[in-house]
Amino acid sequence: MKIQKKRPLTENQLAECAALKEIFNAKKESLGLTQEKAAQHLGMNQGSFSHYLNGRNAINLEFALSVSQLLEVPVTDFAPRYAKALSDLRVETLDSFARFRPEGEGAEGRINEWAGQVHVTASAYPLTSWGGHRMRDPSSDQIEGENDPNFIGSTEQAGANGYWVAMQGTSMSRAIAPCFPPGTYVLINPDVYEFQSGKFYLARHSDGDYAIRQYMREAGADYLVALNPAFPTIALSPEWSIVGLIVDARMPDL
């Protein structure tokens, strides 16, 4: 089975990390923060927080919302690409969030425990077309309809480069659950490097075709299985790569 290596950050993503690091260094003394304390308030370890500051992890919207409140700056001060998504969901200032200020030895509650619309905003991902630019290169800042992108919320986490796509064909349709009828929106996490038998994944063929299948490992062999028995099982070979995990699914308008 071919496993995708972690993609390097784009120039824009590196610039966001650098801007956040500059803000953090400028404000940490007045806020009484170290990297260790900031990470604690954000619900992560110091190493993970450092990866965001130093350009090893791309800044996703959930983290951006958390750290913006901790540092008391708008998200757009370091991640301007999220401006439209926040504006569309009417989240314009930090007053939209439950206020939090680290004091004393610790804090009551975690900074990323939001309510209502803010939680949905933190998990908003763009809808791309099947085989479109975002699907071919999830780390790209470009998405279809970038002047008026369609963001769909989810309580599931799809990583910094997650996206929605509509299911094509009937290969994953059947009379019982789970099933993915044509048109079902599926949320893809492309930054997954460990695979679990029984989970559903997006796979790409070397000729550019895509397929959503259930990954099965039996007797030391790897297979991509369609839920519709009319479609053949695919034995994983060098021609196929698993390029994303399905973390959520819903019918349009639900």
KOLZAGU-841769 format. One record per residue (C-alpha): residue number from 1; residue in three letters; x, y, z. Coordinates in steps of 0.1 Angstrom, whole numbers, plus 5000, padded with zeros to 4 digits. Example, Ala and Ser with C-alpha at 12.3 -4.5 7.8 and 13.67 -1.06 7.14 Angstrom:
<r 1, ALA, <5123, 4955, 5078>> <r 2, SER, <5137, 4989, 5071>> 
This chain:
<r 1, MET, <5000, 5000, 5000>> <r 2, LYS, <5013, 5034, 4991>> <r 3, ILE, <5012, 5059, 5020>> <r 4, GLN, <5011, 5096, 5013>> <r 5, LYS, <5040, 5116, 5030>> <r 6, LYS, <5031, 5147, 5049>> <r 7, ARG, <5029, 5176, 5025>> <r 8, PRO, <5051, 5206, 5031>> <r 9, LEU, <5034, 5239, 5040>> <r 10, THR, <5028, 5264, 5012>> <r 11, GLU, <5043, 5299, 5013>> <r 12, ASN, <5011, 5314, 5026>> <r 13, GLN, <5008, 5288, 5053>> <r 14, LEU, <5044, 5294, 5064>> <r 15, ALA, <5037, 5332, 5064>> <r 16, GLU, <5007, 5326, 5087>> <r 17, CYS, <5028, 5306, 5111>> <r 18, ALA, <5055, 5333, 5111>> <r 19, ALA, <5029, 5361, 5117>> <r 20, LEU, <5015, 5341, 5146>> <r 21, LYS, <5049, 5336, 5161>> <r 22, GLU, <5057, 5373, 5159>> <r 23, ILE, <5024, 5382, 5176>> <r 24, PHE, <5030, 5356, 5203>> <r 25, ASN, <5065, 5368, 5211>> <r 26, ALA, <5052, 5404, 5212>> <r 27, LYS, <5024, 5396, 5236>> <r 28, LYS, <5035, 5367, 5258>> <r 29, GLU, <5051, 5389, 5285>> <r 30, SER, <5021, 5411, 5290>> <r 31, LEU, <4998, 5381, 5290>> <r 32, GLY, <5020, 5361, 5313>> <r 33, LEU, <5025, 5333, 5288>> <r 34, THR, <5052, 5308, 5279>> <r 35, GLN, <5048, 5282, 5252>> <r 36, GLU, <5041, 5257, 5279>> <r 37, LYS, <5013, 5278, 5295>> <r 38, ALA, <4998, 5287, 5261>> <r 39, ALA, <4997, 5251, 5251>> <r 40, GLN, <4980, 5241, 5284>> <r 41, HIS, <4953, 5267, 5279>> <r 42, LEU, <4948, 5255, 5243>> <r 43, GLY, <4945, 5219, 5253>> <r 44, MET, <4976, 5206, 5237>> <r 45, ASN, <5013, 5199, 5245>> <r 46, GLN, <5041, 5224, 5241>> <r 47, GLY, <5055, 5205, 5211>> <r 48, SER, <5023, 5208, 5191>> <r 49, PHE, <5020, 5245, 5199>> <r 50, SER, <5056, 5250, 5188>> <r 51, HIS, <5049, 5232, 5155>> <r 52, TYR, <5023, 5259, 5147>> <r 53, LEU, <5047, 5287, 5156>> <r 54, ASN, <5076, 5273, 5136>> <r 55, GLY, <5058, 5263, 5104>> <r 56, ARG, <5057, 5225, 5108>> <r 57, ASN, <5019, 5224, 5112>> <r 58, ALA, <4995, 5245, 5091>> <r 59, ILE, <4971, 5267, 5111>> <r 60, ASN, <4936, 5254, 5108>> <r 61, LEU, <4904, 5273, 5117>> <r 62, GLU, <4898, 5256, 5150>> <r 63, PHE, <4933, 5264, 5163>> <r 64, ALA, <4931, 5299, 5148>> <r 65, LEU, <4900, 5307, 5168>> <r 66, SER, <4915, 5293, 5200>> <r 67, VAL, <4948, 5311, 5198>> <r 68, SER, <4932, 5344, 5187>> <r 69, GLN, <4912, 5345, 5219>> <r 70, LEU, <4942, 5336, 5240>> <r 71, LEU, <4963, 5363, 5224>> <r 72, GLU, <4934, 5388, 5222>> <r 73, VAL, <4938, 5395, 5185>> <r 74, PRO, <4915, 5389, 5155>> <r 75, VAL, <4922, 5357, 5135>> <r 76, THR, <4927, 5378, 5104>> <r 77, ASP, <4958, 5394, 5120>> <r 78, PHE, <4977, 5362, 5113>> <r 79, ALA, <4954, 5341, 5090>> <r 80, PRO, <4936, 5365, 5067>> <r 81, ARG, <4925, 5337, 5044>> <r 82, TYR, <4898, 5329, 5070>> <r 83, ALA, <4883, 5363, 5068>> <r 84, LYS, <4854, 5354, 5045>> <r 85, ALA, <4844, 5322, 5063>> <r 86, LEU, <4842, 5342, 5096>> <r 87, SER, <4823, 5370, 5080>> <r 88, ASP, <4798, 5347, 5063>> <r 89, LEU, <4790, 5332, 5097>> <r 90, ARG, <4789, 5366, 5114>> <r 91, VAL, <4818, 5360, 5137>> <r 92, GLU, <4835, 5394, 5134>> <r 93, THR, <4851, 5402, 5168>> <r 94, LEU, <4864, 5383, 5198>> <r 95, ASP, <4832, 5394, 5217>> <r 96, SER, <4816, 5365, 5197>> <r 97, PHE, <4834, 5341, 5220>> <r 98, ALA, <4832, 5333, 5256>> <r 99, ARG, <4859, 5355, 5271>> <r 100, PHE, <4889, 5339, 5286>> <r 101, ARG, <4920, 5354, 5302>> <r 102, PRO, <4947, 5332, 5319>> <r 103, GLU, <4952, 5343, 5355>> <r 104, GLY, <4971, 5329, 5385>> <r 105, GLU, <4983, 5293, 5384>> <r 106, GLY, <4958, 5280, 5359>> <r 107, ALA, <4925, 5285, 5342>> <r 108, GLU, <4890, 5272, 5347>> <r 109, GLY, <4880, 5253, 5316>> <r 110, ARG, <4896, 5250, 5283>> <r 111, ILE, <4899, 5279, 5259>> <r 112, ASN, <4884, 5259, 5230>> <r 113, GLU, <4851, 5251, 5247>> <r 114, TRP, <4829, 5273, 5226>> <r 115, ALA, <4792, 5272, 5222>> <r 116, GLY, <4767, 5276, 5194>> <r 117, GLN, <4778, 5292, 5162>> <r 118, VAL, <4814, 5296, 5172>> <r 119, HIS, <4818, 5258, 5175>> <r 120, VAL, <4804, 5253, 5140>> <r 121, THR, <4827, 5280, 5126>> <r 122, ALA, <4857, 5263, 5140>> <r 123, SER, <4848, 5232, 5120>> <r 124, ALA, <4839, 5247, 5087>> <r 125, TYR, <4854, 5232, 5056>> <r 126, PRO, <4851, 5241, 5019>> <r 127, LEU, <4830, 5221, 4994>> <r 128, THR, <4850, 5212, 4963>> <r 129, SER, <4841, 5195, 4931>> <r 130, TRP, <4849, 5159, 4924>> <r 131, GLY, <4884, 5158, 4909>> <r 132, GLY, <4887, 5195, 4914>> <r 133, HIS, <4918, 5215, 4924>> <r 134, ARG, <4913, 5211, 4961>> <r 135, MET, <4909, 5173, 4957>> <r 136, ARG, <4941, 5171, 4936>> <r 137, ASP, <4961, 5193, 4960>> <r 138, PRO, <4945, 5196, 4994>> <r 139, SER, <4973, 5218, 5008>> <r 140, SER, <4966, 5245, 4982>> <r 141, ASP, <4950, 5277, 4992>> <r 142, GLN, <4929, 5277, 4960>> <r 143, ILE, <4894, 5262, 4961>> <r 144, GLU, <4866, 5261, 4935>> <r 145, GLY, <4845, 5292, 4937>> <r 146, GLU, <4871, 5309, 4958>> <r 147, ASN, <4854, 5343, 4953>> <r 148, ASP, <4823, 5328, 4970>> <r 149, PRO, <4833, 5295, 4986>> <r 150, ASN, <4808, 5272, 5002>> <r 151, PHE, <4818, 5263, 5037>> <r 152, ILE, <4800, 5235, 5055>> <r 153, GLY, <4803, 5230, 5093>> <r 154, SER, <4810, 5197, 5111>> <r 155, THR, <4816, 5186, 5146>> <r 156, GLU, <4842, 5162, 5132>> <r 157, GLN, <4878, 5172, 5127>> <r 158, ALA, <4893, 5169, 5092>> <r 159, GLY, <4927, 5187, 5098>> <r 160, ALA, <4941, 5218, 5083>> <r 161, ASN, <4934, 5207, 5047>> <r 162, GLY, <4900, 5191, 5051>> <r 163, TYR, <4873, 5195, 5025>> <r 164, TRP, <4838, 5182, 5015>> <r 165, VAL, <4830, 5165, 4982>> <r 166, ALA, <4798, 5151, 4968>> <r 167, MET, <4798, 5113, 4963>> <r 168, GLN, <4797, 5102, 4927>> <r 169, GLY, <4781, 5070, 4914>> <r 170, THR, <4765, 5041, 4932>> <r 171, SER, <4795, 5020, 4943>> <r 172, MET, <4788, 5028, 4980>> <r 173, SER, <4750, 5026, 4979>> <r 174, ARG, <4730, 4998, 4995>> <r 175, ALA, <4698, 4992, 5014>> <r 176, ILE, <4713, 4993, 5049>> <r 177, ALA, <4736, 5016, 5067>> <r 178, PRO, <4764, 5026, 5063>> <r 179, CYS, <4759, 5037, 5028>> <r 180, PHE, <4768, 5068, 5007>> <r 181, PRO, <4742, 5074, 4980>> <r 182, PRO, <4751, 5096, 4950>> <r 183, GLY, <4752, 5133, 4961>> <r 184, THR, <4761, 5125, 4997>> <r 185, TYR, <4785, 5151, 5010>> <r 186, VAL, <4816, 5134, 5026>> <r 187, LEU, <4842, 5152, 5046>> <r 188, ILE, <4878, 5142, 5038>> <r 189, ASN, <4908, 5144, 5061>> <r 190, PRO, <4937, 5142, 5036>> <r 191, ASP, <4963, 5144, 5064>> <r 192, VAL, <4960, 5108, 5076>> <r 193, TYR, <4990, 5084, 5075>> <r 194, GLU, <4977, 5054, 5095>> <r 195, PHE, <4950, 5032, 5082>> <r 196, GLN, <4924, 5011, 5100>> <r 197, SER, <4906, 4981, 5085>> <r 198, GLY, <4868, 4988, 5083>> <r 199, LYS, <4872, 5026, 5079>> <r 200, PHE, <4862, 5045, 5047>> <r 201, TYR, <4888, 5062, 5026>> <r 202, LEU, <4893, 5082, 4994>> <r 203, ALA, <4917, 5065, 4970>> <r 204, ARG, <4934, 5078, 4939>> <r 205, HIS, <4945, 5058, 4909>> <r 206, SER, <4977, 5067, 4890>> <r 207, ASP, <4956, 5077, 4860>> <r 208, GLY, <4938, 5104, 4881>> <r 209, ASP, <4906, 5085, 4889>> <r 210, TYR, <4892, 5086, 4924>> <r 211, ALA, <4872, 5061, 4944>> <r 212, ILE, <4856, 5060, 4979>> <r 213, ARG, <4859, 5026, 4994>> <r 214, GLN, <4861, 5007, 5026>> <r 215, TYR, <4896, 4997, 5034>> <r 216, MET, <4900, 4960, 5045>> <r 217, ARG, <4931, 4941, 5055>> <r 218, GLU, <4928, 4904, 5054>> <r 219, ALA, <4956, 4877, 5056>> <r 220, GLY, <4982, 4903, 5051>> <r 221, ALA, <4967, 4918, 5020>> <r 222, ASP, <4950, 4952, 5015>> <r 223, TYR, <4917, 4957, 4997>> <r 224, LEU, <4893, 4985, 4987>> <r 225, VAL, <4858, 4972, 4990>> <r 226, ALA, <4826, 4987, 4975>> <r 227, LEU, <4794, 4985, 4996>> <r 228, ASN, <4775, 4978, 4964>> <r 229, PRO, <4782, 4941, 4956>> <r 230, ALA, <4778, 4950, 4919>> <r 231, PHE, <4812, 4967, 4920>> <r 232, PRO, <4844, 4947, 4922>> <r 233, THR, <4868, 4947, 4951>> <r 234, ILE, <4901, 4965, 4944>> <r 235, ALA, <4933, 4949, 4955>> <r 236, LEU, <4957, 4976, 4966>> <r 237, SER, <4986, 4979, 4943>> <r 238, PRO, <5012, 5006, 4934>> <r 239, GLU, <4987, 5021, 4911>> <r 240, TRP, <4964, 5031, 4940>> <r 241, SER, <4971, 5055, 4968>> <r 242, ILE, <4949, 5062, 4999>> <r 243, VAL, <4947, 5100, 5000>> <r 244, GLY, <4921, 5107, 5027>> <r 245, LEU, <4899, 5094, 5055>> <r 246, ILE, <4861, 5099, 5055>> <r 247, VAL, <4853, 5115, 5088>> <r 248, ASP, <4817, 5127, 5083>> <r 249, ALA, <4789, 5123, 5058>> <r 250, ARG, <4755, 5140, 5053>> <r 251, MET, <4729, 5146, 5027>> <r 252, PRO, <4727, 5181, 5012>> <r 253, ASP, <4706, 5206, 5031>> <r 254, LEU, <4706, 5185, 5063>> 
